[in-house]
Amino acid sequence: MAQFSVKIISLTGSVLGENQHLSRLIDVVNDRFGTDFNQADQLFFDQIIEAAISDSALRQAAMVNPGDKFELVFKNLLEALFVERMDQNEEIFARFMNDRSFQKLVTGWLSTEAYRKLNSPGAGVNDGR
């Protein structure tokens, strides 16, 4: 099997890291911020994305906006989703609310992932569903 080296760039233009798989935000965060998040924390982020992409207003925003404008809409929803789930992962919630660098990285990554999912073939956003 061929291996590919990719550079993942968020919608805001920041490089998330070379050879990073999109499903592992915790790896990027752990490397960048010295945290020790684990698979349960990754699941928390995955659940946030799933909740976000089920939001009809966000689906509409993905349909009519380029990625950078979508991120502005996504950011507002993301904060609400974090507040709703603060009791599920207090450590990530506190870090997200109090550390602007962490917040920027997580918002950019989650926004990019949500936008990718909403605009992927079969997602129903841009194919009339």
C-alpha positions in Angstrom: 0.0 0.0 0.0 1.3 3.4 -0.9 1.8 6.0 1.8 1.0 9.6 1.3 2.5 12.6 3.1 -0.1 15.3 3.5 0.0 18.7 5.1 -3.4 19.5 6.7 -4.3 23.1 6.7 -7.3 24.4 8.6 -9.8 26.8 7.0 -7.9 29.7 8.7 -4.7 28.6 7.0 -2.8 27.3 10.0 -0.9 24.1 9.3 -2.1 21.3 11.6 0.8 19.1 11.0 2.4 16.8 8.4 1.4 13.1 8.3 -1.6 13.7 10.7 -4.7 11.7 10.1 -7.8 13.9 10.5 -9.4 11.5 13.0 -6.7 12.2 15.6 -7.2 15.8 16.8 -6.0 14.6 20.2 -2.6 13.7 18.8 -2.2 17.3 17.4 -3.4 18.8 20.6 -1.2 16.6 22.8 1.9 17.4 20.7 1.2 21.1 20.5 0.1 21.8 24.1 1.7 19.0 26.1 -1.7 17.6 27.2 -2.4 13.9 27.8 -5.8 13.5 26.1 -6.8 10.0 25.2 -9.3 8.1 23.0 -12.2 9.1 25.2 -11.3 12.7 24.6 -11.2 12.0 20.9 -14.7 10.6 21.2 -15.8 13.8 22.8 -14.5 15.8 19.8 -16.1 13.3 17.4 -19.4 13.7 19.2 -19.1 17.5 18.9 -18.6 17.2 15.1 -21.6 14.8 14.8 -23.8 17.2 16.7 -22.6 20.1 14.7 -23.2 18.5 11.3 -26.8 17.6 12.2 -27.6 21.2 12.8 -29.8 22.5 9.9 -28.4 26.0 10.0 -24.9 24.8 9.8 -25.7 22.5 6.9 -27.2 25.5 5.1 -24.0 27.5 5.9 -21.9 24.8 4.4 -23.9 24.8 1.3 -23.7 28.6 0.6 -20.3 29.6 2.1 -16.6 29.0 1.4 -14.7 27.4 4.2 -13.5 30.5 5.9 -17.0 32.0 6.1 -18.3 28.7 7.3 -15.9 28.7 10.1 -17.4 32.0 11.5 -20.8 30.3 11.6 -19.3 27.1 13.0 -17.5 29.0 15.8 -20.7 30.2 17.3 -22.3 26.8 17.3 -19.2 25.2 18.6 -19.1 27.3 21.7 -22.7 26.4 22.4 -22.0 22.7 21.9 -19.1 22.9 24.3 -21.2 24.6 27.0 -24.0 21.9 26.5 -21.4 19.2 27.1 -19.2 20.8 29.7 -20.1 18.1 32.3 -19.0 15.3 29.9 -15.4 16.5 29.7 -14.6 19.3 32.1 -10.9 19.3 31.3 -11.3 20.0 27.6 -14.1 22.5 28.3 -12.0 24.5 30.7 -9.0 24.4 28.3 -11.2 25.5 25.4 -12.8 28.4 27.2 -9.6 29.6 28.9 -6.8 29.0 26.3 -7.1 31.1 23.1 -4.4 29.1 21.3 -6.1 25.9 22.2 -9.5 27.3 21.2 -8.2 28.5 17.8 -6.6 25.2 17.0 -9.6 23.1 18.0 -12.0 25.4 16.3 -10.0 25.4 13.1 -9.7 21.6 13.1 -13.3 20.9 14.0 -14.6 23.4 11.5 -12.4 21.9 8.7 -13.6 18.4 9.6 -17.3 19.4 9.8 -17.1 21.3 6.5 -15.4 18.3 4.8 -18.1 16.0 6.1 -20.9 18.3 5.0 -19.5 18.7 1.6 -18.4 15.1 1.0 -20.2 13.1 -1.7 -23.3 11.6 -0.3 -23.6 14.1 2.6 -26.7 15.6 1.1 -25.6 19.2 1.4 -24.8 20.1 -2.1 -26.7 17.4 -3.9 -30.3 18.5 -3.3 -31.1 16.3 -0.3 
